[in-house]
Amino acid sequence: MFKHFSRALAAVSLVLLCGAAHAGIANTKHNLTTAGPGPNRTDSTDQICVFCHTPHGADTTAPAPLWNKKLPASTYQTYADLNTSSLDGEVLPVGSVSLACLSCHDGTQAMDNIINSPGSGGFAADGGGATGQAFNWTTGADTLTLSPFPNLGTDLRNDHPIGIQYCGGGLSGTGTTVSGTCKDTDFKSAEVQTKLVNTNQVFWVDTTGGTTGTREKTDIALYTRTFADGSGPSVECASCHDPHVETKGTDNVHFMRVTVAQSAICLACHVK
């Protein structure tokens, strides 16, 4: 009897966990199905995850897991093009997870530019081209060019730098130890944590309210990239934005990992 009870309890726990995970993305504007809360929705499918991920036929060159969208081939202008004197970290070409975000948000291709559509026979290696897979949209719009969706375009000079060395560079890590110091002392360094995941060194900035030393969704995620002086933490789109959760508080907007109240999202990294 105890064995059967344990199995039942485990099954119930799994259902609850899956339900909780599903509730996150389902309640955000990234739910593009008819049931989604945003203004742009499709009446062609009830599959929430398909517009970003696929269990089969994913783009293995993409920086995001099981990525189901064609990566953009855009040429971007970055913050480095401004030649501002306050920019003291190397800026790499747009890549890493930011390129996955921009596959929707640079406005160059449709939201349904997906490689593997729901059902049989929906595979298209080119994602259906710039016009996508021709889903039916309730608003008649299948791009992010309409308000209130952020269409960043390919000129990123007026946006927070991405692909940039955190704190001007200088930080590296081995195992669970961060070595080096920030070249730019206007950034927090003591809060930076690191750990080895498989063979990859990952970094993040611990924020208040969580568990110190444990990487959580409410921490600032940093993405390891290779700079001129070696590999180290890079700031990307998903450093500040969590694409799966939007309802962290009434004062929070745009999938921020940390509240914008009192500029907490800024002060998580910057010393001002």
N, C-alpha and C positions, 0 to 999 in steps of 0.2 A: 504493500500500500504506500509506503513512504517513497519507494522508487517512482511509482506512478504520480504521486503528488509532486515530487521534485521535477519530473518531466513537464507536468502541467504548469508549474510555477515558472519554469524556464521559458515555456512557450508563451505564457502571458507576458513575461518580461520582454521577450523579443518583439511581440506585437506592440507593446507600449513604446519601446525604443524606436521602432520603425514609424509608428504613428507620430511620435514627437519630431523625428527627422523630417517626415513628410509635411508636417504642419508648418515648419519653418519656411521653406520655399513657396509653399502653397499660398501663404499669406502676404506675398510680396509682388511687386510689379514684374518680377521675372517669371511669374506664372502667366504665360501667354495663352492659356486655354480660355474657353468661354467662362469658366468659373473664376478666373483671375480678377484681382481687385483693380487692375490698371485700366487705362483707357484703350490700349491696343490689345486686342484678343483675337484669336482665331476660332472659327467654328468648325475647323477641319479635323481637330484631334483633341483628345482629353489627356494626352501625354505631356506632363509638365517638364520633365527633364530633357526631352528629346531635342530641344532647341539649343542645348549646349553639349549634352553627353549622349553616348550610345554604347550599349553593351557589346556591339559587334561592328566591325568595319571602321573603327576610329582612325583618325589621323595620328599616326605614331610619331610624326615629327613635331607635334604640338606640345607646348609646355604645360598643358593642363591634362588631367587624366581622362582617357576615353573621349577625346574632344571630337565633337560632331559637326563643327563648322569649318568652312574653308578659311584658312588664315589669310589676312589681307596682304596684298603685295604693294601696299601704299608706300610712298616716300613721305616721311614725316619731318617737319621742322620741330626741333626740340628746344627746351629751355636754354641749352648751351648756345644756341644761335644768337641769343641776346647779348652775349659777352658782358654780362653784369659782373661787377667787381666782387660781389658777395658770393659768387659761385666758386667754391674752392674744392669741389669734388668732381672726379671724372664722370662724364655722362656718356654712356654707351648707346649704340643704336637701339631703337625700340625693339624689345625682345622679351624673353621670359614670359611670365604670366600676363604681363601688360598687353602683349600682342593678342592673346586670347580675348581679353576684354575689348580691345579695339576692333575685333572681328565683327562686333555689333556697333560699337560706339564711335567709330570714325565716320559712319554714315555712308561708306562707299559700297555697301552691299546690303541686301535685304536681311531682315531678321530670320527668315526661313531659308537662308543659305546654309542648309544642312546636308551633310554627306549621306546620312542614312535615315530616311523617313520611316515613320511607323508603318508596319505591315510589310507584305512581301513586294519585291520589285521596286523598292524606293531608293536603291543605292545610286548615288551619282558622285563620282570622285571629285568633280569640280564644284560640288555643293549646289548644283543647279544654276551656276553662273551668278552674275551680279543681281539678277532679279529673283533668285531663290527658287524654291520648289513650288511656287504658285499656290500657297495655302490661301484660304478665304479668310479675310480679316474683317472683323465687325466694324472697324472704323474706316475701312478702305485704304489703310496705310500699312505698308509692309516694310517700312524703313524707320529709322530713328530720327527722321528729319523734323517731325512735328513735336510741338510742346505737349507735355512737359518732359519728354525724354531727352536726356543730354546727348546732343550730337556734337561731339568734340571736334569733328573734322580731322584734317591731317596736319593742321597748324597747332602744335601743342605748346607754343611759346607762352601762352597766357594761362597755362595749367601748371599745377605742381610738378616739379621735375620727376621723371621716371627714368629708371636705368641709371640712377645716380648713386655714387658711393655714399653710404651713410656716414655722417659726421665728417665729411671731407676725406674719408679714407683712413687707413691705419689700423683698423680692427681686423683681427683674424681669429681663428679658433682651432683647437685640437681637442676632440672629445667633448668634454663639458666645460672647457676653460677658454674664456675670451682673453686674448693677448693683445697688447698694444693699447694705445690711447687715441682718442679722437684728435685729429689734426685741428679741427674746429671746435673750440671749447664752448661754443654756443649750443652744443648738442649734449644730450644725456648719454653717458657711457656706462655708469655703474649699473644702470637698469638693463643693459644689453645682456642677453643670455644666449647660450649656444648649446647644441648637442649634436651627436652624430646619429643620423638616421640612415640605416644601411651603410653606405659608404659616402653619404652626402652630409656635409657640415651645414646645419641650418642655424639661423639667428632669429631672434625676435627681441622686442623691447617690452619688458614686463610693465604692465599698467596696474594702477591701484584697483583694489576690489577683487583681485584674483589670487591664485596661489603662486607665490614667488618660486621661480625656477621651473614652472610647468607651463609649457606653451599652450595657450588657450585662445579661443576665437576672439576674445576681447583684448588680446595683446596686439601690438603693432607687428605685423609679420614682415620680416626682411628676407630677401631672396638672394641666395649666393650666386654671384656672377664673377667672371674673371676680368679684372682690371689690369692696367699696365703694371701695377705694383703687386699683383697677385690676386687670389680669390678672396672675396669678402662680402659683407652684407650690402645689398642694393635695395633702394626704395622703388617699389613698383605700385601699380594701381591697387592691387589687393593688399598692400601694406595697410592702407587706411579703410578700404572697402571690403566687406564680406558679402559676396554676391548671393548668399543663400538666406540671409536674415536681415530684415528691415525694421522689425518692430521691437527695438531695444529700449524705446522710451518715446514719449510724446515730443521731446525736444530733439530727437535724433532723426536725421534725414539721409537719404541717398546711401543706404546700406553701410553707414559708418560703423567701424568696429568700436569706437569710443564716442561718447556723446559730444555734440558740438557746444553744449552749454558751458559757459565760462571758458570757451576755447580749449576744452580739455583734450580734444583730438590733436590740437597743435602743440600743447604743452606736454603731451606724452613723450615727445622727442626733443622739442626745442626748449632751451633755457632762456627765458625772457622775463 
